[in-house]
Amino acid sequence: ALPPLKEDLRIAGPIEADLWITTTGSDADLVVKVIDEFPADTNETKPAGTGSMAGYQMMVRGEIMRAKFRDSFEKPKPIVPGQPTRVRFELNDVLHTFRKGHRLLVRVQSYWFPIADRNPNVFMDIPKAKDSDFVPATISVLTGGRHASQIRVGTLAP
């Protein structure tokens, strides 16, 4: 998470997730969320005065990508366990202003159940998966060097 903003920040346009990962499995789901976190000391209230917005994390955009479809939806391919693998995808366009004092958070997670079905972390036809096909996997998002992950937004403006 970035520190609280010193001035308003407007983001506009497409959001591209350009992630490099390693995993112990042969498939993985990647969920990217862009979040507007309200300050802990805000006086803002929820609609109809139903409570405080202090510390509230409002999802601005979110999208999921099943890594086996990273190059093609027609020809899925497995991940080689332990090998840096690039997974790129777009989130829906955005037009949002993060207000002064708010924080911009980017969260990357590996599941979004029940929004999306569970991934067994194994390259297979998931609708045919049995309970025994689901195995734990360690998924790492790489952040440095030539395999640095990035989130890019079409336009940044104050």
C-alpha positions as CSV (number, residue, x, y, z in Angstrom):
1,A,0.0,0.0,0.0
2,L,1.1,3.5,-0.7
3,P,1.2,6.2,2.0
4,P,-1.9,8.4,2.3
5,L,-2.2,10.8,-0.6
6,K,-1.0,14.4,-0.2
7,E,-3.4,15.5,-2.9
8,D,-6.3,14.1,-5.0
9,L,-5.3,11.5,-7.6
10,R,-7.5,10.8,-10.6
11,I,-6.9,7.6,-12.5
12,A,-8.6,7.0,-15.9
13,G,-8.5,4.4,-18.6
14,P,-7.6,0.7,-18.8
15,I,-5.8,-1.0,-15.9
16,E,-3.3,-3.6,-17.0
17,A,-2.0,-6.3,-14.6
18,D,1.4,-7.4,-15.8
19,L,2.3,-10.1,-13.2
20,W,5.3,-12.4,-12.9
21,I,4.7,-15.3,-10.6
22,T,6.2,-18.6,-9.5
23,T,4.1,-21.4,-8.1
24,T,4.5,-25.0,-6.9
25,G,1.4,-26.0,-8.9
26,S,0.8,-26.2,-12.6
27,D,-2.1,-23.7,-12.6
28,A,-3.2,-20.8,-10.5
29,D,-5.8,-18.1,-10.3
30,L,-4.7,-14.5,-10.0
31,V,-7.1,-11.8,-8.7
32,V,-6.1,-8.1,-8.8
33,K,-8.1,-5.6,-6.9
34,V,-7.6,-1.8,-6.9
35,I,-8.9,-0.4,-3.6
36,D,-9.6,3.1,-2.3
37,E,-8.9,3.0,1.5
38,F,-10.6,5.8,3.5
39,P,-8.6,7.5,6.3
40,A,-9.1,6.1,9.8
41,D,-10.0,9.5,11.0
42,T,-12.6,10.4,8.3
43,N,-15.9,12.0,9.2
44,E,-17.6,10.5,6.2
45,T,-20.5,8.2,6.8
46,K,-22.0,5.4,4.8
47,P,-25.2,6.2,2.8
48,A,-28.2,7.0,4.9
49,G,-25.9,7.5,7.9
50,T,-25.5,3.7,8.5
51,G,-22.0,4.0,10.0
52,S,-18.6,5.4,9.6
53,M,-16.4,5.1,6.5
54,A,-13.3,5.2,8.7
55,G,-10.8,2.7,7.3
56,Y,-13.3,1.4,4.8
57,Q,-11.7,-0.3,1.8
58,M,-13.8,0.3,-1.3
59,M,-12.9,-1.9,-4.3
60,V,-12.6,0.3,-7.4
61,R,-11.9,-2.5,-9.8
62,G,-11.2,-6.2,-9.6
63,E,-10.6,-9.0,-12.1
64,I,-9.5,-12.6,-12.1
65,M,-7.3,-14.5,-14.6
66,R,-6.8,-18.3,-14.6
67,A,-3.1,-18.6,-15.4
68,K,-3.5,-21.5,-17.8
69,F,-5.3,-19.1,-20.2
70,R,-2.4,-16.5,-20.0
71,D,-1.5,-16.8,-23.7
72,S,-4.8,-18.1,-25.2
73,F,-8.3,-19.0,-24.1
74,E,-8.4,-21.6,-26.9
75,K,-5.2,-23.4,-26.0
76,P,-4.6,-23.5,-22.3
77,K,-1.1,-24.5,-21.1
78,P,0.3,-25.5,-17.7
79,I,2.7,-23.5,-15.7
80,V,6.1,-25.1,-15.1
81,P,6.4,-25.3,-11.3
82,G,9.1,-22.9,-9.9
83,Q,9.7,-21.2,-13.3
84,P,9.0,-17.4,-13.5
85,T,5.8,-17.1,-15.5
86,R,4.2,-13.9,-16.9
87,V,0.5,-13.4,-16.7
88,R,-0.9,-10.3,-18.3
89,F,-4.6,-9.2,-18.3
90,E,-6.7,-6.1,-18.3
91,L,-9.2,-4.9,-15.7
92,N,-12.2,-2.8,-16.8
93,D,-11.5,0.8,-17.6
94,V,-11.7,3.1,-14.6
95,L,-12.4,6.8,-13.9
96,H,-11.9,7.3,-10.1
97,T,-10.5,10.0,-7.9
98,F,-8.7,9.0,-4.8
99,R,-9.1,11.9,-2.4
100,K,-6.4,13.5,-0.3
101,G,-5.7,11.5,2.8
102,H,-7.0,8.2,1.2
103,R,-4.6,5.4,0.2
104,L,-4.4,3.5,-3.0
105,L,-4.1,-0.2,-2.4
106,V,-3.4,-3.0,-4.9
107,R,-4.2,-6.4,-3.7
108,V,-3.2,-9.6,-5.5
109,Q,-4.7,-12.9,-4.2
110,S,-5.0,-16.4,-5.5
111,Y,-8.7,-17.1,-5.2
112,W,-12.1,-15.3,-5.3
113,F,-14.5,-18.0,-4.1
114,P,-17.5,-17.8,-4.4
115,I,-17.2,-15.2,-7.1
116,A,-15.2,-17.7,-9.2
117,D,-15.0,-21.4,-8.9
118,R,-12.0,-23.0,-7.0
119,N,-8.8,-23.8,-8.9
120,P,-7.2,-27.1,-7.9
121,N,-3.7,-25.6,-8.6
122,V,-3.3,-28.4,-11.1
123,F,-3.6,-28.1,-14.9
124,M,-6.7,-30.0,-15.7
125,D,-10.4,-29.7,-16.8
126,I,-11.6,-28.1,-13.6
127,P,-15.3,-29.1,-14.0
128,K,-14.2,-32.7,-13.8
129,A,-12.0,-32.2,-10.7
130,K,-12.7,-34.4,-7.7
131,D,-11.9,-33.3,-4.1
132,S,-8.7,-35.3,-4.2
133,D,-7.5,-33.2,-7.2
134,F,-7.3,-30.0,-5.1
135,V,-3.8,-29.5,-3.7
136,P,-2.2,-26.6,-1.8
137,A,0.3,-24.5,-3.8
138,T,2.6,-21.7,-2.8
139,I,2.3,-18.8,-5.3
140,S,4.7,-15.9,-5.2
141,V,4.3,-12.6,-7.0
142,L,7.8,-11.4,-8.2
143,T,8.5,-7.7,-7.6
144,G,12.1,-7.0,-8.6
145,G,14.7,-7.4,-11.3
146,R,13.8,-8.4,-14.8
147,H,10.7,-10.2,-13.6
148,A,9.1,-7.2,-11.7
149,S,5.3,-7.2,-11.6
150,Q,3.5,-4.0,-12.5
151,I,0.0,-2.5,-12.5
152,R,-0.4,0.1,-15.2
153,V,-3.2,2.7,-15.6
154,G,-4.1,4.4,-18.9
155,T,-3.9,8.0,-17.6
156,L,-2.7,9.5,-14.3
157,A,-3.8,13.1,-13.5
158,P,-3.9,15.2,-10.3
